[in-house]
Amino acid sequence: FLSENLMWHITSQVGELKKLVIENMDVLVQMRANFDKPEAMANLQKRLPAGENVLKRMTIIGVILSFRTMAQDTLEDIMQKHCPYLMGPIESLRDLVSPDTDIKVTLTVFELASAAGLTCDIDPALVAAIASMRTDNSSVDEEYKLTCLLLIYIAVSLPTLALDPNSYYSRHYGGHHNNIHCLATAVNQLSAAMFTAENKNIEQHLKEFLLVASSTLLQLGQNVENRMDSKNRDSIYLLLHMIVEASPFLSQDMLESCFPYVLLRNAYREVYKTFIITLG
């Protein structure tokens, strides 16, 4: 019941996100084709509204999925305590799944593993919830295009987070004050579920997301005209790193190929730097 209730809330947010993508489809298509052209992107960015709305809805999805993950972790602890002889074979079966495994077999194994509280690369409950949203009037190709453009929408909207004073990363809590660190969970789990439901390659499209997000955030760093943009810039850089760290489909090598490591290092130094306090 808990899982079904959470999935209902997630699909409600996904439905609203798709509406925003449809409303701004022309601009998003152009952004997807011109993400590496700063001047063109700057002009297109002015024509793209509701970026904050998209990120807020994705953050809500991330918070829900993070809560579900905590519930799953608790279930796993209980199962490990009471049924360790059962958990071993299930874990082994899950670990045998590879990208070459038939998707139906993969989802069946992941459904079993998820029922035991184990973490899976693809959430079978989320895949089923996303697949149930498809209507008779919508084709797989249309849904696939909307999913691709949704990732573009998220990627090009990330710089707007720097304008929110609550986007500051707290080293004490290990997250951002406005919960945008949950975007890492939302982007990875939602994209994996949506592309699985459409039978598309997850890694390929997350790489595209990473390229667009990196290019957009690099422009944030080069924008010296508006200092407000850089107020929480370092904290947003950390968010990009979190997305890669939380992904079973992306790697640090992929991140470093499109986003300079020195910027991440400096961002962590700024966020974690200690202040020297003198007494007397």
C-alpha positions, 0 to 999 in steps of 0.5 A, a space after each residue: 500500500 505504501 509503495 502504491 501510494 508513493 508511486 501515485 504521487 510520483 506519477 502525478 508529478 511526472 504528468 505535470 512535468 510532461 505538460 510543461 515539456 509539451 508547452 515548451 517543446 520547440 525551444 527544448 528541441 533547439 536547446 538539445 541541438 545547440 547546447 554547446 553554443 553559448 550565444 544560442 543557448 543564452 537566447 533560447 534560455 530567455 524563451 524557456 519559462 518554468 525552469 524553477 517549476 520543473 526543478 521543484 517537481 523533480 525535487 518532490 519526486 526525489 524526496 519521495 524516492 529518498 523516503 522509499 529508499 529508507 523504507 527499503 533499507 529498513 526492510 532489508 535490515 529486517 530480512 537480513 536479521 530474520 532470513 539471512 539464508 533467503 537473502 543470500 540467494 536473492 542477492 546473488 541472483 540480482 548480481 547476476 543481472 547484466 545489461 545484456 540480460 533480457 529486460 523482462 528477466 531483469 525486471 522480474 529479478 529486480 522485483 524479487 530483490 526489491 520485495 526483499 528490500 534490496 537496492 536495484 539499478 532499475 526500480 521495477 515498481 517505478 517502471 510499472 507506474 510509468 508504463 501505466 501512464 501511457 494512454 491509447 492515444 500516445 505512441 512509444 516514440 512520443 513518450 520517448 521524445 518527451 522523456 529526452 526533452 524532460 532531461 534537457 529541461 532539467 539540465 538547462 534549468 540547473 543554473 537557476 538553483 544558484 539564485 536561491 539562497 537555500 541552495 547552499 550545501 551544508 557540510 553538517 547535514 550532507 545536503 542542500 538546505 532546500 533538498 535539491 540534493 534529492 534531485 540526484 535520486 530523482 534524475 537517476 531513478 526516474 530516467 532509468 524507469 522511463 527509458 526502461 518502459 520505452 525499451 531505450 538505452 539508459 546510459 546513452 541518454 544519461 550521458 547526453 544529460 551530463 553533457 548538457 548539464 555540464 555545458 550549462 553549468 560551465 556557462 554559469 561559471 563564466 558569467 561575470 556580469 551577474 554575480 548573483 549567479 555565482 552565489 551558490 555556484 559551488 553548491 550546484 557544482 556539487 549537485 552535478 557530482 552527486 548525480 554522477 555518484 548516485 548513478 549506476 550508469 554514469 562514472 567519474 571518467 564520464 564526468 571529467 570528460 565534460 566537466 573540469 575536475 579542478 572546478 569540483 575540487 575547488 567547489 568542495 574546498 569552498 564548501 568544506 573549508 574551515 574557518 580559523 577562530 582565534 581566542 584572546 
